[in-house]
Amino acid sequence: MMHNAACIAAMAFSNASVGVNHALAHAFGARFGVAHGRANALMLPHVIAYNASVPTKFLPSPYQKGYNAHKKYATVADLLGLGGNTVAEKVKNLVTATERLLDQLGFPRSIADLGISKEEFERAMPDLTRLAFDDPSWRSNPRMPLMSELAELYWKAYQGRGPATVAEPTQQQTALQETK
């Protein structure tokens, strides 16, 4: 099944661009021998929050005249039934849901959890940020990243997500368990 999922994912991102998350994961994964999917997962909540915030730089194009990534993330939250009354609340709920999913799947909470020392990571930062910035993957990202922003995203992933919390089962999950 994983082969089919990987093939479908490859077909999807071959017809669209993958963004800054992949650029960060390419450089980090290659440097520290971390599988690409794991490296992407470590970065994902931080990149969603980053992309949903107001860009430092915005370069309009014929395809995108205004910044609307935050609204698209809010739409994803709505489609997933995550709740929220404002765009900001919906984006926060999407980030939280992403973190919970990663916890349920047993992904590490931080780069530090992989056993990479702060000193080793700090020494790698100039190369990581340069490689991520030079990676063509981010060119379609809704925000044009500055090198300092890429470094900040790496440090956020190094420090990790918030404290693990046990998610309360939803009414739907409870009803499913009662029918088993």
C-alpha positions, 0 to 999 in steps of 0.5 A: 500500500505504501508503494501505491501511496508514494506513487500517487504522491509523486504524481501529484507533486510532479504536476504541482510544486512542493514548496519550502517544506520540501526544500528544508527537508531536502537539505536537512535529510541529506545532511543528517541521513533522515528519511525524506518523509520524516524530515518533511513531517518534522517541518510541516506544522512550522511551515504551515504556520509560516506560510499562513502568516503575512509575508515579509516579501510578496512578489505578485505574479500573473497567477497570484495577485495577492496573498491568500495562503492563510485563506486556503489553509482555513478552507482546508481546516473547514473541509476537515471539520476542524472548527474555528470562527476566524481564518487565524483560528482555523489555521491554528486548528489545522496546525494543531490537527497536524501535530496530533496526527504526527503524534498518533503516527509516532513521529519525533516531536523535534529534530533534537529528538533524533539525537542531533546535538544543538552544537552539531545542528548549529554548525550545519545551519549555514549550509542548511539554509543556503542549500534550502534557499538554492533548492528550486522546490520552494519557488512555488511557495506562497511566501518567498522565504528570506534566508533568515526565515529558513534558519528560523524554521529550522530552529523551530523544528529543532526545538519541536512542537508543543507538549504532547497532549492526549486528544479526547476522542470525538463523538464519531470515534466514540460511536465507532468504538461502541459499534465494534 
